[in-house]
Amino acid sequence: MLFFFDKRAAASMNVCVGSFSNPEGLDGLAHFLEHMLFYASEKYPLEDSYSKYIAEHGGSTNAFTSSERTNYHFDINTDCFEEALDRFAQFFIKPLMSPDATMREIKAVDSENQKNLLSDVWRMNQLQKHLCTEAHPYHKFSTGNWDTLEVRPKARGIDIRCELIKFYEERYSANLMQLVVYGKESLDKIQSLVENKFQEIPNTNRSCFSFPGQPCTPEHLQILVKAVPIMQGHKLRIIWPITPSIHYYKEGPCRYLGHLIGHKGEGSLFLILKKLGWAISLSAGEGDFTREFSFFKVVIDLTDAGHEHMGEIVGLLFKYIILLQQSGVKKWVFDEISAICETVFHYKDKIPPINYVVNVASNMKLYPPKDWLVASSLPLNFNPGTIQMVLDELTMNNVRIFWESKKFEGHTDMLEPWYGTAYAVMKLTDSMIQKWIDTAPNDCLHLPAPNLFIPTDLSLKDVQGKAKYPVLLRKSAYSRLWYKPDTMFFTPKAYIRIDFNCPYASHSPEAQILTYIFTQLLMDYLNEYAYDAQVAGLHYAIYLKDTGFQVIVLGYNHKMRILLETVVQKIAEFKVKPDRFAVVKESVTKEYENFKFQQPYQQALYYCSTILEDHSWPWSEKLEALPHLEADDLAKFSPVMLSRAFLECYIAGNFDQNEAESVIKHIEDTLFKCPQPISKQLSPSEHLATRTIKLESSLSYFYPIEGLNQSDKNSALVHYIQVHQDDSVLNVKLQLFSLIAKQAAFHQLRSVEQLGYITVLMQRNDFGIRGLQFIIQSTEKDPQEVDLRVEAFLKVFESKLHVMTNDEFKSNVNALIDMKLERHKNLREESSFYWKEIVYGTLKFDRKESEVAALEQLTQQELIDFFNEYIKVGAPRKKILSVQVYGGLHSDGYKLAKSERIQPQSVRIDDIFSFRRSRPLYGSFKGGLGHMKLQMFQPGCTVTVREPPLMQHCS
């Protein structure tokens, strides 16, 4: 019998030194220092030994630099926590910053910046900073690159390493650090451990960096900035400098105003814009805050029609602000927000320890000690004067408007220096904004009604029996219900997931895109009704999937059934509204057009999936189909799509058995058993399963293709090694190899060879088909060269497997066992784990136990044999797929890859779909309905229900 307990410890160090502290002329130095502290220390001088130790003991580590702080954090299996904490402490005691490592890591910082150059998020954020006073640190470039950390300092005779060490010694002081440690030991023991490990951190009594004053002077206010984004679409950002609400966190002025201005229910600004066909989304709230300054932001995604009515949209926003002024601050609104926040706090899901320690360490700088843990439950104190003070700052003479659209190309006269964003600035006047207000539509804006979805019954069900795994509770010709009562988390929450398997939903590119528009329209129709539910902690989503679509509802169970039945009723009564169809079609079209602006490594992963998945349609064919689709097409298609369906259902959490069955019976009655049924049952031949292409042993397949955006200099490689179909023994061998090799791969390919900032070795699971993939994005070398470096790494790593001591092997095995024995943190995490078993058809609900048992029997020689058979360069059963995306810097390499003579044992894929048709398929684990035996839920039931896999055969 295995006992699951919390096997994860974590720590986070928050250092009150961020990019605002960068010395003049050394932009990015604080971020660069963050990178450098990971390399080595005087006590642990072996380069990368810290990250290697963390990775080999089941952990992860990372850091980030913001304007006023840098946060370092890690998690690890609990038995190895003390040594990990000691290694971590050396970051802040005696780090080594060797000249060689310094030069290499400048390239890593530059590679990170290269990744961001064509990201609209980074570009627009820097533009907002750029259009502030140059004297304020907010104006500066924070990330750093080769130019700021190498070229410019060298031209001025500055030794960047000396500046780095000086910055560390002068800025990093113990009195500017906040540490949070999460472990299984007693508080006294943890305190003693921390005092012992961290007492040598120098304390120079430095003051926290402080720069009083606002980043925006009058010349930076009341402006309209037209900017050209990378991606298709139009966005409006209306921004006001305000008094930072951190000074009034118990009163929550920005939470109150964000709740009302960002509301999406009846009478809201968004609903008016939506009905006019002008907006796709709207959000409102505080951002970019320090104790000295802050901004309140309203962000609106516009339709093409909305772009033509920018002035009226801004006018409507100001009309709503005037409404709030005239209505006065409402106590009932504040009480509702406060009640929701308090309920969230009391029933908050447990999160991974690494996230928890980062959150608390960040809070330690912002709040007094008594509120470090409870800040998320605030606000508590109703103070209308504080809310009114911030509301009074949302004026027309204090506003900054950033308007983004491709339509501004050729109509700008300035470039932001760091990212090259084209923009133009126009000064606004009170009279101009007043004209927008006067010409805005006179629709009925009003405050929202009280939220009826706030849960009032938070009691826990008395579930008879303790089901360890999901059971097949109910089966019919129309559906299959898996049920898992909550026996671990004891919260008044539930999780419902329903797959609508509809054969007609994906039989062509047009069908799949129409199904996608169908799901988006459903969400659109439900928005007004369901928004209050989401505010109250009851969430839903409708997703496209390969075999139809999926409905997910999760959160407080009290009123969950009401929401789910409304969603199902909308499906049953679906009608196409031509005006909303046009808006959603436009949004979907832009989404598909913007695929070409994704990062090259994301494109490579997409091509890899397209090659491996038997029945997937390319985005290009769906994009080609979009212009020809009209509302009538969906009106004709949706009844056909819904006419045949089978529902795979999962209900977990605070539902009893009878309630769960009742929910599914109601859905069946609505769709299948009404006087005029919407759907009919599937025949045995209509049940769908996604299947995976089987690569041939001893062959290397490669697919070279140009990046879709040749202005992106980055190239990318996905080097995929297909290994086996789901099997407990082979699974753990693959997992153990990945655990041992991933940090070594990162260090060699990223830190030493500097191929690129994005360098990852990870496992891959395609519906039960397991493998490994190296993901590397690079400007340094083209994908073919990067592919050779991956092979070279595997050759070197082979010797490391052989020289690994037995203790090292056992340590890695134990680390992996500890990872598997870690308990699920919350209902969503548990449900996602079991749902994957259901949707893949593997049904190994006891997977953790069976794989732990396999690990306990595994020998080092068996791991080496596995490597020699499946992973090693030239291994007899090795199957490789190399997806190579060539960026703008490597166009010559692409031409060579397409024209050069193909080497023996290599196969170039020139056409994905011809290749797919030529290859056999792995058998699916998903059996037909006839293979499934019904396992009724009984008290104490722990039976795992399995379907036998289909026989493997070629297609």
ZAMARGU-4260 file (C-alpha; in steps of 0.2 Angstrom, whole numbers, plus 5000, padded with zeros to 4 digits):
<rodrens>
0) 5000/5000/5000 | 5007/5017/4995 | 5004/5032/5005 | 5004/5049/4996 | 5010/5064/5005
5) 5018/5081/5001 | 5035/5077/4993 | 5039/5094/4988 | 5049/5108/4997 | 5052/5125/4990
10) 5061/5142/4993 | 5060/5159/4986 | 5072/5174/4989 | 5065/5191/4985 | 5079/5204/4982
15) 5073/5222/4982 | 5085/5226/4967 | 5077/5227/4950 | 5079/5235/4933 | 5076/5252/4940
20) 5093/5250/4949 | 5103/5248/4933 | 5117/5260/4932 | 5116/5274/4919 | 5122/5267/4902
25) 5121/5249/4907 | 5103/5244/4903 | 5099/5226/4908 | 5113/5224/4921 | 5101/5218/4935
30) 5093/5205/4923 | 5110/5200/4918 | 5115/5197/4936 | 5100/5186/4939 | 5106/5175/4925
35) 5124/5174/4931 | 5120/5169/4949 | 5115/5152/4943 | 5132/5147/4937 | 5143/5143/4951
40) 5149/5149/4969 | 5165/5148/4979 | 5158/5133/4989 | 5151/5124/4974 | 5163/5130/4960
45) 5157/5117/4947 | 5148/5126/4934 | 5129/5122/4933 | 5130/5111/4948 | 5116/5120/4957
50) 5104/5117/4943 | 5110/5100/4940 | 5107/5095/4958 | 5089/5102/4958 | 5085/5094/4941
55) 5092/5077/4947 | 5082/5077/4963 | 5065/5080/4955 | 5065/5099/4956 | 5064/5115/4945
60) 5072/5132/4947 | 5070/5149/4939 | 5071/5168/4942 | 5064/5184/4936 | 5068/5203/4936
65) 5055/5216/4938 | 5057/5235/4940 | 5060/5235/4959 | 5065/5217/4963 | 5073/5201/4957
70) 5065/5184/4963 | 5075/5168/4964 | 5065/5152/4967 | 5066/5133/4967 | 5057/5117/4972
75) 5064/5100/4975 | 5059/5083/4983 | 5059/5085/5002 | 5073/5073/5006 | 5086/5084/4996
80) 5080/5100/5002 | 5094/5105/5015 | 5108/5103/5002 | 5098/5112/4989 | 5095/5126/5001
85) 5113/5127/5005 | 5117/5128/4986 | 5104/5141/4984 | 5111/5152/4999 | 5128/5153/4990
90) 5119/5164/4976 | 5119/5178/4990 | 5135/5174/4999 | 5150/5170/4987 | 5145/5168/4969
95) 5158/5165/4955 | 5156/5176/4940 | 5170/5169/4928 | 5175/5179/4913 | 5171/5165/4902
100) 5153/5162/4909 | 5150/5181/4909 | 5153/5182/4890 | 5142/5167/4886 | 5128/5173/4897
105) 5128/5190/4888 | 5123/5180/4873 | 5110/5171/4882 | 5102/5188/4888 | 5103/5194/4870
110) 5095/5178/4864 | 5081/5181/4876 | 5079/5198/4869 | 5079/5192/4851 | 5064/5180/4856
115) 5054/5196/4862 | 5058/5208/4847 | 5042/5203/4837 | 5031/5201/4852 | 5017/5214/4853
120) 5016/5212/4872 | 5035/5217/4874 | 5034/5230/4860 | 5019/5239/4867 | 5025/5239/4885
125) 5041/5247/4880 | 5032/5260/4869 | 5022/5265/4885 | 5038/5266/4895 | 5047/5276/4881
130) 5033/5289/4881 | 5037/5295/4898 | 5050/5307/4905 | 5068/5301/4901 | 5073/5306/4919
135) 5063/5292/4926 | 5069/5274/4927 | 5052/5268/4920 | 5057/5275/4904 | 5072/5264/4902
140) 5075/5247/4893 | 5076/5234/4906 | 5080/5217/4898 | 5097/5221/4891 | 5105/5214/4875
145) 5122/5212/4866 | 5123/5230/4862 | 5119/5237/4880 | 5130/5224/4889 | 5145/5221/4877
150) 5146/5234/4862 | 5142/5250/4871 | 5152/5246/4887 | 5167/5241/4877 | 5166/5257/4867
155) 5167/5267/4883 | 5181/5256/4890 | 5170/5248/4903 | 5174/5230/4909 | 5156/5223/4910
160) 5162/5209/4922 | 5169/5222/4934 | 5153/5232/4934 | 5143/5216/4937 | 5153/5212/4952
165) 5152/5230/4958 | 5133/5230/4956 | 5131/5214/4966 | 5143/5219/4980 | 5135/5237/4982
170) 5116/5232/4979 | 5114/5214/4986 | 5112/5216/5005 | 5104/5205/5017 | 5093/5219/5023
175) 5085/5220/5006 | 5080/5202/5005 | 5065/5192/5010 | 5065/5173/5011 | 5051/5161/5011
180) 5054/5142/5014 | 5041/5129/5013 | 5046/5112/5020 | 5039/5097/5029 | 5050/5100/5045
185) 5044/5109/5061 | 5045/5128/5061 | 5059/5128/5073 | 5069/5116/5063 | 5066/5126/5047
190) 5071/5142/5056 | 5087/5134/5062 | 5091/5128/5045 | 5088/5145/5037 | 5099/5154/5050
195) 5113/5141/5047 | 5113/5142/5028 | 5110/5161/5026 | 5119/5169/5040 | 5134/5173/5030
200) 5125/5185/5017 | 5133/5202/5019 | 5123/5215/5026 | 5128/5232/5020 | 5112/5241/5026
205) 5108/5247/5009 | 5092/5257/5007 | 5079/5251/4995 | 5080/5260/4978 | 5067/5273/4978
210) 5063/5286/4964 | 5049/5298/4970 | 5038/5306/4957 | 5028/5301/4942 | 5035/5294/4926
215) 5022/5305/4916 | 5024/5324/4915 | 5010/5335/4907 | 5018/5332/4890 | 5015/5314/4892
220) 4997/5315/4896 | 4981/5318/4886 | 4990/5310/4871 | 4984/5298/4857 | 4997/5286/4851
225) 4995/5277/4835 | 5006/5261/4834 | 5009/5248/4822 | 5008/5230/4829 | 5016/5214/4822
230) 4999/5204/4823 | 4983/5207/4814 | 4969/5216/4825 | 4965/5232/4833 | 4968/5236/4851
235) 4964/5251/4862 | 4973/5254/4878 | 4966/5269/4889 | 4978/5272/4903 | 4978/5284/4918
240) 4992/5288/4930 | 4984/5286/4947 | 4988/5285/4966 | 4995/5268/4969 | 4982/5258/4978
245) 4995/5248/4987 | 4994/5262/5000 | 4975/5257/5002 | 4975/5239/4999 | 4962/5235/5013
250) 4950/5247/5004 | 4953/5240/4986 | 4949/5256/4976 | 4956/5248/4959 | 4947/5232/4963
255) 4931/5241/4965 | 4933/5251/4949 | 4940/5237/4939 | 4925/5226/4944 | 4913/5239/4937
260) 4922/5246/4922 | 4927/5228/4917 | 4910/5221/4920 | 4902/5211/4905 | 4884/5209/4911
265) 4868/5219/4908 | 4871/5238/4907 | 4890/5236/4906 | 4901/5246/4894 | 4907/5230/4886
270) 4889/5223/4882 | 4885/5240/4874 | 4901/5239/4863 | 4897/5220/4859 | 4879/5224/4854
275) 4886/5238/4842 | 4899/5225/4835 | 4913/5236/4840 | 4923/5225/4853 | 4929/5207/4856
280) 4935/5209/4873 | 4937/5221/4887 | 4947/5221/4903 | 4950/5234/4917 | 4962/5236/4932
285) 4978/5242/4939 | 4995/5238/4932 | 5013/5243/4932 | 5012/5249/4950 | 5026/5253/4963
290) 5024/5262/4979 | 5027/5278/4970 | 5017/5277/4954 | 5003/5266/4946 | 4992/5265/4931
295) 4974/5261/4929 | 4971/5253/4912 | 4956/5248/4901 | 4961/5237/4887 | 4949/5234/4872
300) 4951/5222/4858 | 4942/5230/4843 | 4933/5223/4828 | 4936/5231/4811 | 4920/5241/4814
305) 4926/5246/4831 | 4942/5253/4824 | 4932/5265/4814 | 4923/5271/4829 | 4938/5273/4841
310) 4932/5291/4847 | 4914/5285/4851 | 4922/5270/4861 | 4933/5282/4871 | 4917/5293/4873
315) 4907/5278/4880 | 4920/5274/4892 | 4920/5292/4899 | 4901/5291/4899 | 4902/5276/4911
320) 4915/5285/4922 | 4903/5299/4923 | 4889/5287/4928 | 4900/5281/4942 | 4904/5298/4947
325) 4885/5302/4947 | 4880/5286/4956 | 4892/5288/4970 | 4902/5274/4978 | 4890/5259/4982
330) 4892/5249/4998 | 4883/5234/4991 | 4895/5233/4977 | 4910/5234/4989 | 4902/5221/5000
335) 4899/5209/4986 | 4917/5210/4980 | 4923/5208/4998 | 4912/5193/5001 | 4918/5184/4985
340) 4936/5188/4989 | 4934/5181/5007 | 4926/5165/5000 | 4940/5163/4988 | 4952/5164/5002
345) 4944/5152/5013 | 4942/5139/4999 | 4957/5143/4989 | 4964/5128/4980 | 4981/5123/4985
350) 4994/5128/4972 | 5012/5121/4969 | 5024/5125/4983 | 5035/5135/4971 | 5021/5146/4966
355) 5016/5149/4984 | 5033/5154/4990 | 5035/5166/4976 | 5018/5174/4980 | 5022/5176/4999
360) 5040/5182/4996 | 5033/5196/4984 | 5019/5200/4997 | 5033/5203/5011 | 5039/5218/5002
365) 5021/5225/4999 | 5012/5222/5015 | 5014/5221/5034 | 5018/5204/5041 | 5000/5201/5047
370) 4994/5202/5029 | 5007/5192/5020 | 4996/5177/5019 | 4979/5185/5018 | 4981/5199/5005
375) 4972/5190/4992 | 4956/5190/5003 | 4956/5209/5004 | 4948/5222/5003 | 4939/5222/5020
380) 4936/5240/5024 | 4923/5251/5015 | 4930/5268/5012 | 4921/5278/4999 | 4933/5292/5000
385) 4947/5282/4994 | 4938/5274/4980 | 4931/5292/4975 | 4949/5298/4976 | 4955/5286/4962
390) 4939/5288/4952 | 4943/5307/4952 | 4959/5303/4944 | 4951/5295/4928 | 4949/5311/4919
395) 4951/5317/4902 | 4966/5328/4905 | 4975/5314/4914 | 4973/5301/4900 | 4985/5292/4888
400) 4977/5282/4874 | 4987/5269/4864 | 4979/5263/4848 | 4986/5249/4839 | 4982/5243/4821
405) 4991/5237/4805 | 4981/5251/4797 | 4993/5264/4803 | 5007/5257/4792 | 5014/5271/4782
410) 5006/5284/4793 | 5018/5285/4807 | 5034/5296/4809 | 5043/5289/4824 | 5052/5273/4829
415) 5053/5266/4847 | 5072/5263/4848 | 5073/5246/4857 | 5060/5236/4847 | 5058/5247/4832
420) 5039/5249/4834 | 5032/5263/4822 | 5021/5276/4830 | 5014/5293/4829 | 5009/5305/4844
425) 4994/5317/4843 | 4990/5329/4857 | 4972/5328/4863 | 4962/5342/4871 | 4947/5343/4882
430) 4936/5348/4868 | 4941/5334/4857 | 4937/5321/4871 | 4921/5330/4875 | 4916/5329/4857
435) 4919/5310/4858 | 4908/5309/4873 | 4894/5319/4865 | 4894/5309/4849 | 4894/5292/4858
440) 4879/5281/4857 | 4865/5285/4870 | 4863/5267/4875 | 4857/5263/4893 | 4873/5261/4903
445) 4869/5256/4921 | 4877/5248/4936 | 4876/5229/4937 | 4862/5220/4947 | 4867/5210/4962
450) 4876/5194/4958 | 4864/5179/4960 | 4878/5166/4957 | 4887/5169/4973 | 4887/5153/4982
455) 4877/5152/4999 | 4878/5133/5001 | 4896/5128/5005 | 4892/5112/5014 | 4901/5096/5010
460) 4892/5080/5003 | 4892/5065/5014 | 4899/5053/5001 | 4897/5035/5006 | 4913/5025/5002
465) 4930/5031/4998 | 4933/5028/4979 | 4952/5029/4976 | 4950/5030/4957 | 4936/5036/4945
470) 4923/5023/4942 | 4912/5020/4927 | 4896/5025/4935 | 4884/5025/4921 | 4884/5019/4902
475) 4871/5021/4889 | 4870/5022/4870 | 4872/5040/4871 | 4885/5043/4885 | 4897/5036/4897
480) 4899/5044/4914 | 4915/5043/4925 | 4913/5048/4943 | 4926/5052/4956 | 4919/5060/4973
485) 4931/5071/4982 | 4940/5061/4995 | 4955/5072/4997 | 4952/5091/4996 | 4936/5093/5005
490) 4931/5109/4997 | 4913/5114/4991 | 4919/5113/4973 | 4916/5101/4958 | 4923/5098/4941
495) 4913/5093/4926 | 4920/5089/4909 | 4910/5083/4894 | 4917/5078/4877 | 4904/5079/4863
500) 4911/5067/4850 | 4903/5072/4834 | 4909/5063/4818 | 4903/5077/4807 | 4913/5090/4816
505) 4930/5086/4809 | 4927/5077/4792 | 4935/5092/4782 | 4944/5108/4785 | 4928/5118/4783
510) 4919/5107/4795 | 4932/5110/4808 | 4932/5128/4806 | 4913/5129/4807 | 4914/5119/4823
515) 4926/5131/4830 | 4915/5146/4826 | 4901/5136/4834 | 4910/5135/4850 | 4915/5153/4850
520) 4897/5159/4846 | 4891/5148/4861 | 4903/5157/4872 | 4897/5174/4865 | 4879/5170/4868
525) 4882/5164/4885 | 4893/5179/4890 | 4880/5190/4897 | 4872/5176/4908 | 4887/5167/4914
530) 4899/5182/4918 | 4892/5184/4935 | 4895/5165/4938 | 4913/5167/4933 | 4915/5183/4945
535) 4908/5172/4959 | 4920/5158/4956 | 4910/5146/4944 | 4919/5145/4928 | 4915/5137/4911
540) 4923/5135/4894 | 4919/5127/4877 | 4933/5121/4867 | 4936/5114/4850 | 4944/5096/4849
545) 4949/5084/4836 | 4933/5074/4837 | 4920/5088/4841 | 4920/5100/4855 | 4921/5100/4874
550) 4912/5108/4889 | 4921/5111/4905 | 4912/5118/4921 | 4922/5120/4937 | 4921/5129/4954
555) 4909/5130/4968 | 4896/5116/4966 | 4881/5125/4973 | 4874/5133/4957 | 4885/5123/4945
560) 4870/5112/4938 | 4861/5128/4934 | 4875/5135/4924 | 4878/5118/4915 | 4860/5115/4910
565) 4860/5133/4903 | 4875/5129/4892 | 4867/5113/4886 | 4851/5122/4883 | 4860/5134/4872
570) 4868/5120/4862 | 4851/5112/4860 | 4843/5129/4854 | 4858/5135/4844 | 4853/5148/4831
575) 4865/5158/4821 | 4864/5177/4823 | 4872/5184/4807 | 4879/5200/4816 | 4888/5190/4829
580) 4893/5177/4816 | 4902/5191/4807 | 4911/5197/4822 | 4917/5180/4828 | 4922/5175/4810
585) 4932/5191/4809 | 4941/5187/4826 | 4944/5169/4821 | 4951/5174/4804 | 4964/5186/4813
590) 4968/5172/4825 | 4973/5160/4810 | 4981/5174/4801 | 4992/5178/4816 | 4998/5160/4817
595) 5013/5165/4805 | 5019/5177/4819 | 5020/5164/4832 | 5038/5160/4838 | 5047/5148/4827
600) 5048/5135/4840 | 5029/5135/4841 | 5028/5133/4822 | 5040/5118/4823 | 5029/5110/4837
605) 5014/5113/4826 | 5022/5105/4811 | 5028/5090/4822 | 5010/5087/4828 | 5003/5089/4810
610) 5015/5075/4804 | 5012/5064/4818 | 4993/5065/4820 | 4984/5055/4807 | 4968/5065/4805
615) 4973/5084/4808 | 4969/5098/4796 | 4982/5111/4792 | 4979/5129/4798 | 4982/5135/4780
620) 4968/5125/4773 | 4956/5131/4787 | 4962/5149/4784 | 4958/5147/4765 | 4941/5141/4769
625) 4936/5155/4781 | 4933/5169/4768 | 4920/5158/4759 | 4910/5154/4775 | 4894/5163/4779
630) 4881/5163/4793 | 4870/5152/4782 | 4884/5139/4781 | 4884/5137/4800 | 4865/5137/4801
635) 4865/5122/4789 | 4880/5114/4797 | 4877/5115/4815 | 4861/5103/4815 | 4871/5091/4805
640) 4886/5092/4816 | 4875/5089/4832 | 4864/5075/4824 | 4876/5062/4829 | 4885/5062/4845
645) 4892/5052/4860 | 4896/5060/4876 | 4911/5056/4887 | 4908/5063/4904 | 4918/5065/4920
650) 4910/5072/4936 | 4922/5074/4951 | 4921/5083/4968 | 4907/5088/4979 | 4893/5079/4970
655) 4885/5063/4976 | 4882/5048/4965 | 4864/5052/4962 | 4867/5070/4958 | 4880/5065/4945
660) 4869/5053/4936 | 4855/5065/4937 | 4865/5078/4928 | 4869/5067/4913 | 4851/5060/4912
665) 4845/5078/4910 | 4858/5081/4896 | 4852/5065/4887 | 4834/5070/4889 | 4838/5087/4882
670) 4848/5081/4867 | 4843/5064/4863 | 4826/5060/4871 | 4815/5076/4868 | 4800/5075/4856
675) 4811/5081/4842 | 4829/5075/4846 | 4843/5086/4842 | 4855/5071/4842 | 4855/5052/4838
680) 4867/5039/4845 | 4882/5034/4836 | 4883/5018/4827 | 4899/5007/4831 | 4908/5012/4816
685) 4906/5031/4820 | 4916/5031/4836 | 4932/5041/4832 | 4949/5039/4839 | 4965/5050/4836
690) 4979/5039/4830 | 4998/5042/4828 | 5009/5039/4814 | 5022/5025/4817 | 5039/5030/4811
695) 5051/5017/4805 | 5066/5011/4815 | 5084/5015/4810 | 5078/5030/4799 | 5079/5049/4802
700) 5065/5059/4794 | 5067/5077/4792 | 5055/5091/4787 | 5063/5108/4782 | 5052/5123/4780
705) 5054/5141/4780 | 5048/5151/4795 | 5031/5159/4791 | 5038/5176/4796 | 5054/5179/4787
710) 5057/5196/4797 | 5060/5184/4812 | 5078/5180/4813 | 5076/5165/4824 | 5076/5148/4817
715) 5070/5132/4827 | 5072/5114/4828 | 5061/5100/4836 | 5071/5084/4836 | 5059/5071/4841
720) 5063/5053/4845 | 5048/5041/4845 | 5050/5027/4857 | 5035/5016/4862 | 5017/5014/4865
725) 5011/5016/4883 | 5019/5003/4894 | 5024/5005/4913 | 5042/4998/4911 | 5046/5007/4896
730) 5038/5023/4902 | 5049/5024/4918 | 5065/5021/4908 | 5060/5035/4896 | 5056/5046/4911
735) 5072/5042/4921 | 5082/5046/4905 | 5074/5062/4903 | 5076/5067/4921 | 5095/5063/4921
740) 5098/5071/4904 | 5087/5087/4903 | 5099/5098/4914 | 5114/5091/4905 | 5106/5095/4888
745) 5101/5113/4894 | 5119/5116/4901 | 5128/5110/4886 | 5117/5116/4872 | 5111/5133/4879
750) 5124/5138/4892 | 5140/5131/4884 | 5137/5131/4866 | 5124/5146/4867 | 5113/5139/4853
755) 5098/5149/4860 | 5088/5155/4875 | 5075/5142/4872 | 5083/5125/4874 | 5072/5111/4881
760) 5073/5092/4883 | 5056/5085/4887 | 5045/5070/4885 | 5031/5069/4873 | 5015/5059/4874
765) 5004/5058/4858 | 4988/5049/4864 | 4999/5036/4872 | 5014/5036/4860 | 5029/5041/4871
770) 5045/5049/4865 | 5058/5063/4868 | 5060/5080/4860 | 5073/5093/4860 | 5066/5110/4857
775) 5079/5123/4852 | 5076/5141/4845 | 5092/5149/4838 | 5099/5164/4828 | 5117/5157/4830
780) 5115/5141/4819 | 5103/5135/4807 | 5092/5120/4811 | 5102/5107/4802 | 5118/5113/4812
785) 5108/5113/4828 | 5102/5095/4824 | 5120/5090/4823 | 5124/5097/4840 | 5109/5087/4847
790) 5117/5071/4840 | 5134/5077/4847 | 5127/5079/4864 | 5119/5062/4864 | 5136/5054/4859
795) 5145/5063/4874 | 5130/5059/4886 | 5132/5041/4882 | 5148/5040/4892 | 5140/5049/4907
800) 5127/5035/4908 | 5141/5022/4909 | 5151/5031/4922 | 5136/5035/4933 | 5139/5028/4950
805) 5126/5016/4958 | 5122/5029/4971 | 5119/5042/4958 | 5108/5030/4949 | 5098/5026/4964
810) 5097/5045/4969 | 5089/5048/4952 | 5077/5033/4954 | 5072/5039/4971 | 5069/5057/4965
815) 5057/5051/4951 | 5048/5040/4964 | 5046/5055/4975 | 5039/5065/4960 | 5026/5051/4957
820) 5021/5050/4975 | 5017/5068/4976 | 4999/5071/4979 | 4988/5081/4967 | 4987/5099/4974
825) 4968/5102/4969 | 4953/5095/4961 | 4957/5102/4944 | 4974/5094/4944 | 4968/5078/4950
830) 4954/5078/4937 | 4966/5083/4923 | 4976/5068/4927 | 4962/5055/4927 | 4954/5063/4911
835) 4969/5060/4901 | 4968/5042/4905 | 4950/5042/4899 | 4952/5053/4883 | 4968/5043/4878
840) 4959/5026/4882 | 4973/5020/4893 | 4962/5020/4909 | 4978/5017/4920 | 4970/5026/4935
845) 4983/5017/4946 | 4997/5023/4934 | 5008/5031/4948 | 5008/5015/4958 | 5012/5004/4944
850) 5026/5015/4938 | 5033/5016/4955 | 5033/4997/4956 | 5042/4997/4939 | 5055/5009/4945
855) 5059/5000/4961 | 5064/4985/4950 | 5074/4995/4937 | 5092/4992/4936 | 5106/5004/4929
860) 5110/4991/4916 | 5092/4991/4910 | 5092/5010/4908 | 5108/5008/4898 | 5101/4995/4887
865) 5086/5005/4884 | 5097/5020/4879 | 5107/5009/4867 | 5091/5002/4859 | 5080/5018/4857
870) 5090/5034/4860 | 5109/5032/4856 | 5115/5038/4840 | 5114/5024/4828 | 5103/5013/4839
875) 5094/4999/4830 | 5076/5004/4835 | 5079/5023/4835 | 5066/5033/4826 | 5069/5051/4823
880) 5059/5066/4816 | 5068/5082/4814 | 5057/5097/4811 | 5067/5112/4805 | 5060/5129/4804
885) 5072/5141/4795 | 5071/5160/4800 | 5076/5175/4791 | 5095/5173/4795 | 5096/5156/4788
890) 5087/5156/4771 | 5103/5149/4762 | 5103/5134/4774 | 5085/5131/4769 | 5089/5131/4751
895) 5103/5119/4755 | 5092/5107/4765 | 5079/5107/4751 | 5092/5103/4737 | 5106/5093/4744
900) 5108/5075/4742 | 5099/5065/4755 | 5111/5054/4766 | 5108/5036/4768 | 5095/5031/4782
905) 5088/5049/4780 | 5071/5053/4773 | 5066/5071/4768 | 5048/5074/4770 | 5042/5086/4756
910) 5024/5084/4758 | 5016/5080/4775 | 5000/5073/4769 | 5008/5061/4756 | 5020/5056/4770
915) 5006/5052/4782 | 4997/5042/4769 | 5012/5031/4767 | 5015/5027/4785 | 5006/5014/4796
920) 4998/5019/4812 | 4999/5014/4830 | 4983/5006/4837 | 4971/5017/4847 | 4968/5012/4866
925) 4950/5018/4864 | 4940/5003/4862 | 4922/5003/4856 | 4907/5003/4868 | 4906/4984/4868
930) 4923/4983/4876 | 4917/4993/4892 | 4911/4984/4907 | 4900/4994/4919 | 4908/4996/4936
935) 4894/5003/4948 | 4901/5014/4962 | 4900/5005/4978 | 4906/5010/4996 | 4925/5006/4997
940) 4926/5003/4978 | 4944/5005/4971 | 4942/4995/4955 | 4951/5001/4940 | 4941/4999/4924
945) 4951/4996/4908 | 4947/4994/4890 | 4959/4982/4880 | 4968/4991/4866 | 4963/4988/4848
950) 4975/4977/4838 | 4989/4987/4830 | 4987/4988/4811 | 4992/4998/4796 | 4981/5011/4788
</rodrens>
